Amino acid sequence: MPKVAYDLILPEHRTTSVVFASPHSGRDYPRTFLRRTVLDAKSIRTSEDAFVDHLFDCAPEFGAPFLRAGAPRAFVDLNRGAEELDPALIEGVPRIGHNPRIASGLGVIPRVVANGKAIYRGKLPLKEAQRRLDTYWRPYHRILQHQLNEAHALFGEAILVDCHSMPHEALDTITRGLRQRPEVVIGDRFGASASGQVVERIEAALGAAGLTVVRNAPFAGAYITQTYGRPARRQHAIQIEIDRSLYMNEQMIRPNGNFNAFRKMMRGIVAEISAIGSREDRLAAE
């Protein structure tokens, strides 16, 4: 089993309502899990948001908490609902309605990784699925909501930035006819998970750094933005998907030659986004 459910890095002084989180960057693959999967050590990592935590872990320097997953996505997907159990993988789970994520093998306990490669041979006991939820999924979401509650208590609002990466090929279907290929996709569930003002500020921070940004296509946000985005209550949730090819070799799953420069650029973006939730910024806006 992975050693921890999450790693929370807190700022010395909390100065912003922004909370950064990376639910898919966990890379603790225990031997017991690797012995159980039919995939090799590289293939099992293809659905992981590799190195995304390194792009955002400077957040505490700018007064914002940073939460990252301990368990890898192939083991338990923190961006799915606890009820999204796959009957094709988990013993004793009834088929109820149609859920496209479950149907594609990407439930809360994934059946496949990228390109539809099966993780297991055979099924898992329901008891094993529940143990993963109790040990990893529920603690992660408890601490995430706690951080948002604290932000709301301190600043009167909470802004969750849900940090992800996407395969370069993920945008192939939407780039035809576009002058520039998008490099970042912002997901706000078409305006349902965050106020337009917050999204515009985040988009501006990314654009000012020279990145080409689009909204909601092909990623509008999943369970986390849907669950935590409550703009009417001043709790905003925005998903950021970054093209992996900008900073890593996708085939080898390792940083590429641009990694350090890209990470330095992201440091400036994280600083700009953190400032959105500062008291000083809100007072200036007023």
N, C-alpha and C positions, 0 to 999 in steps of 0.2 A: 504493500500500500504506500502511496506517496506520504512523505513525512509530515507535511503540514497542509492545512486547507487553504491558507492564504498567508501572504506577507504584507503587513501594513507598515508603511514608512510615513511617520508623522513629521510635520515641520516643527522646528523649535518654537516658532510663534505662528499661529494660524491667522493669516491676514486676508483670506479670501473665502468666498462661499463655494468655490470650485473644488470638486473632488475628481481626481483622475483614477481610472481603474482599467486594468487589463485582464479580462477573464479567460483569455485563450493563450497566454504566454507561459503557462506552467510547463515545465520540462523535466519533472521528476518521474522517470519511468522505472518503477521498481522491477527487479528481476522476476518476481512472481507474475507480474503483468506481461512482461516480455516473453516469458515462457508460455503464456496462455495464448498469445496472439499468433496468427499465421504469417504476420508481416515481419520484415526485417527491421532493424533498428532505425534505418533512414525512412523507410516507407511509413512507419507508424507516426512520424513527425510531420507528415505533409499537411495535416489540417491544423497544425500548431501555428500561432502567430509568433513565429520565432523572432526574437530580439526586439519586439515591440516594447517590452518593459524597459529595455535600455534606451529607447527613444524618449520615454516619458518619466524615467525615474528621477529626473532633476526637479520634478514638481515641488517637493518639500522645500527646496531652496527658495521658492517663490511663494511660500506660505500655504501651499495646498497639500493635502494628504494624497498619497499614492498607494493604491491597493492592487496587488497582483495575485493571480491564482497560484496555488501550490501544485494542484493536480493538473495534468495535461488534458486537453480537450478530448483526446481519443479515449480517455478513461471516464470522464464525466464532463458534460458540456454545461457550463454555468450560464450560458446564454439561451437556455431552454427552460421551460417550466418543469417542475418536479413531476407533474402528472404526464409529461410527454414520454411515456414508456412505450417501447417498440415491441409489439406482440411477436414480430418475426425474430426477435432476439431474446426477449425476457420470457421465461416460462410462466404460465399462469396469468398473463396479461390479456384481457379480452380486447377484441377489435371494436372500437367505438368510433363511429363516424370516420371522416377522412381528414387527416392532417398531412399536408404535403411534406413537412419536415420529417415526420415519422416515416412516411411512405418512401422517402428517399434514403432512409437509413440514418438520418441525422437527428434522432431524438436525444433526450437528456443523457442516456447511455448510448453513445453512437454505435451503430452496426458497421459503418464504413468510414473510411477516411477519404481524402481527396481522390477524385476520379472513380469513385464508387468501389474502391478496393475493400473487400471484407476484412474486418479486424479479427474475427473469431471463426473457428470451426464448430458449428453447433450453437446451442443456446446457453444463456446464463440463468442461474436460479434467481427468482424474484428476491430472495433474501440478500443476495449479493448486490443487486441493484439498490435495494433500500439501504444497505450499509454504506454504499457510496454516497447516496443522497444525505444520509444522516451525518456522515463524517466529513464531507467536503462541500456539498452543495448548500446545505442549510447554514453552516457557519459562515460561508462566504457572503451569503445574502443577508444574514443578520448583521454582520459588521458593515456591509455596504449601506444598509438602511440606517444603522447607527451613525455613520459618518455624515449622511445626508441630514439626519435629524439634528446633529450637532451644528452643522452649517446653518440650518434654518434657525436654530435657537440663537446663534451668534450674529447672523447677518440678515435674518428675515427672509432668506431665500437659500436655495441649494441648486447648484449646477453640476450635474454629472457629465463628465466627458468619458465616454466608453470607447476605449482605444483598441483598434483592430488593424489587421493587414489583409490584403487580398492578393491572389495570384495575378500576375500581369495579364494573363489571358482572360481574366474575368470580365474585362471591359471590351473585349473584342467585338461583342455583339452590338455595342452602343456607340462605337467610334466611327462607324461608316458615315461619311459626309461631314464629320466634324473637322474644323481647322486644326484644333489641338487635341491631343489625346488626354483625357482626364487622368490626373495622378492621385487625387484624393476624392473620396465620396463621403459627403456629410449625410447622415440619416437622421431625420427628425419625424419620421412617420408622416410625412407630408403635412407638417405643421402641428401634429397632434401631441408631440412629446416635449416641445419647447417653444418659447415665444419667438416670434420672428426677429426681434431685436437681438436676442442672445445668439441665435443662429447666424445672423448677419455679421455680428462681431467676430465670431469664430471663423466664419468664411473669409472675412477681411484679413484676419491674422495669417491664415494660410496663404491667401492670395498675395499679400504684401511680401511674403518670403519667396515668391516666384512660382508657387505651385498652382497647377490648373485644377480647379475644384468644380464638382457638380454636386447636385443634391438628389438623394433618394433613388438614383438609378445606377446600378441595379440593386443597391442595398439601402433600404429605408430604415433599417433597425429591426431587431428581433425582440426576444422576451424582455431584455433589460430595459430598452428604451420604452417598450410598451408598458412595462410594469412601473417603472420609476418616473416616467415623464408625466408630470401633473402640473402643467403651466398655470392652471387656474389657482393652484395652491402655492405658486411660486417655487415649485420643484421641477426643474428642467432636466431633460436627459437627451444628450446628443451623441450619436455614434460617429466615429471617425474611422474610415477605412483607407489605408495607405497602400499604394502599389509597392509590393515587395521588391520588385526589380530595382527600385530606386536606391536600395541600401543593402541588398543581399543577393547571393547566388541561390536562386530557388532550387536548382537541381541538387546542389551540394549542401544546402541548408547551412550556409555560413556567410558572414559579412563579406560584402564585395569591396572593391577599392574605394568606393564612394562613401563607405559607412561612416567614417569619422566626420567627414564634411557634412553629411546629411544629419548626423546626430547633433552637430554644432548648430545647424540651422533649426532643428527641432527645438533646441534649447531656447532660442529666441521666440519661437511660436508658443511654447509652453508658458514662457514669461508673459506674453501678450494675452493669452487666454486666461491665465491666473488673474491678471489685472482686471478682467471684466467683472469679477466678483468682489473686488476690494471696496472698502467703504469710501475711499477717496474717489474712485472711479464713479461710484453711484452719486456721490455728492456733486461731482463735476457735471454729471448728466442732468441733475436737478437744477 
